[in-house]
Amino acid sequence: MPILQPIVLWRTAIILAILLLLPGCWDNKDINHRSLPIIMGVSMENNRYNVYLDIPTIAAEEGGMKVVKGTGSTISETIDDLSADIESQVDLLHLKIIVVDKKYAQKGLKDSIYTFMRSRDISAKTILIVSDEDLDTFFKNVNDFSQDEETTLYNYFQKNAGWNPQITDTRVWQVFRSINSYTHDVVAPLVRTGGTTPVDILGSAVLKNGKMVDEISTEETLLINAFNGISAQGKIEVMNKATVQITSSSISHKASLRNGVPSLSSKFKLRVTVLDTKGDPSVTEIKNEVQTLLCKRVEKFFAKVQKDRADVLGLGQLFRTKLSRSELAHWREDYYPRMQLNFSVHTDIQNLGNLRTTE
């Protein structure tokens, strides 16, 4: 029996590999035959989903964006129906933002979040935001303002574009994690269309187990970002005496559990620069005002989310070594409402500019 030459074997192997890969090529479609939504909106009315797709128009003579809307019993069904009704196939791989309306968020997003995570077409890194107005109005106003710019809304949440520390950056996977976590809730940006700008950032929606239970201001959102170490460039107005900008921040925690009551001592270190002053405040006055103001804000904010039993700071994570898994399962109901927080702030003013250094 003749022995095949090595070169013949290599050629045969290459041909077989190419044949195996060919079937995947038949599904490729020209980009002109695909619709690539940038933004998807989801609301619910009478137990039926309303799905909005904001799609850039490819034709050179058209330009801009178009919004298509569909209704169905599930999100997947609605998207399939929309894809069948328009002239090109809907491809969600380039989806950047998912917008849900406030009423739907208050009912709970669990089913939708699970749908997004199961879908192979939607990235788990897609940004989630909550609209304070109905989505018909939201999409009309955003597109009327942005005209030919497809990424106007997306730029608000990009760290190299319009994002600032008073805006939270929440992804689908983070909401999914919070739904399945005993000790971690999240906040999502709360917006509505503005007058002279595409949108106004109202603050953040507090999501507990995927359900909106409260809302917080942009100043309180800055506190959450500061806890997570992403507060650089955030600005703080100090009792009408000065404005300081955070250059860096760090926080240390010491957790303890006594007689079943959790206690947490947190020390927040800030490095700030003075942007402007009113009158002639001293360095000591500014430091004391910053520290007093932040402590009051944290106390007020913590009392608010503690009442909601929403652990948006993820403080329960600090007690994972002190509580058993069965005890952690009752963190929100039994331990978090009784938790005692001792918060202190240390401020270091790095750049005084023209401020007189009177102590």
C-alpha positions, 0 to 999 in steps of 0.5 A: 500500500503506497504511503501518502507524501506529507505534502499531500496530507497537509493539502488534504487537511487544509482543504478539509478545514476550509470546507468546515469553515465555509458553512459559516460564511453563508450567513454573512450579510452586506452591511447595507442589508443590516440595521445596526441600532445604537439605542434600544428603549423598553417600556411596558404597557398592559403587560406588553412590551414596547420596544424602540430601536434607534437606527442610523440610516445608511443611505447617503441621501437620508443620513441621521437616525430613525426610530422604529417601534414594536409591541409584543408579549416578549422583547425577543418576539418584538425584535423579531417582528420589527426585523421582519417588518423592515427592509433589513435584518436587525443586528444588536451587536453594536447596541450601546445604550438601553433606555427603560422608562421610569414606570417600567423600572418601578415595576421591576427589570428582572425579566428584561435583564435576564433576557439581555444576558441570555441573548448572544446579540446584546453585549453585557457591557451595554449601558443601562439608563432610566428615562423620567418621561415616556419613551415616545417623547424621549426618542423624539426630542433626542433625535430632533436635537442630535440631527445627524449625530448618531452618538450624541446620547452615548457620548454623555456616558463616555469617560473620554467625552461628556461623562463626569463623576456626577453621572453613574456608569451602569452596565447590564451585567452590573444590574444582573449581578445585583439581582443575584447578589445578597449584598450589592445593589446598583444605581442607574442614570436618571435622565430626561430630555433637556431644553438647550441640551439633548438630555438633563441628568437628574441624578440616579435611580436606585435599583434594588433587586432590579426594581427602582425603589428611589432616586438620588441627586447628582451630588449623592451620585458623586458620593457613590463614585467617590466610594468607588474611587472614581470621583476625580474632577468632581466639584463641590460647592463649599457653603458659598465660600469656595468651589473645590475640585477633587483630584483624587480620593481613597477610602478605608473601612474597618468592619465589625459585628457585635451582638449581631449588629454590624458596624463600619468605620470609614475614613475618606481621604480627599485631595482637592484644588481650589477653583474659586473663592468668595470673600477671603476664606482661610485654608482651615475654613475651607477644609472644615467646610468640606469635611462637615459638608461631606459628612452631612451628605453621607449621613443623609444619603446613607439614612435614605438608602438604608431606609430603602434597604438598598445597599448601593455602596456594596457595604455588605461585601465588607461583612462576607468574612463575618457572616455565614452565607445563610446570614448574608442571604438576610443582609438587606432585611435583618443586618443592613437596616441596623448597621451603624456607620461612622464616617470621617473625612480628611481633606488635603488642599494641594493647590491654593492658587491665589488663595491667601494661606491664613490659618 
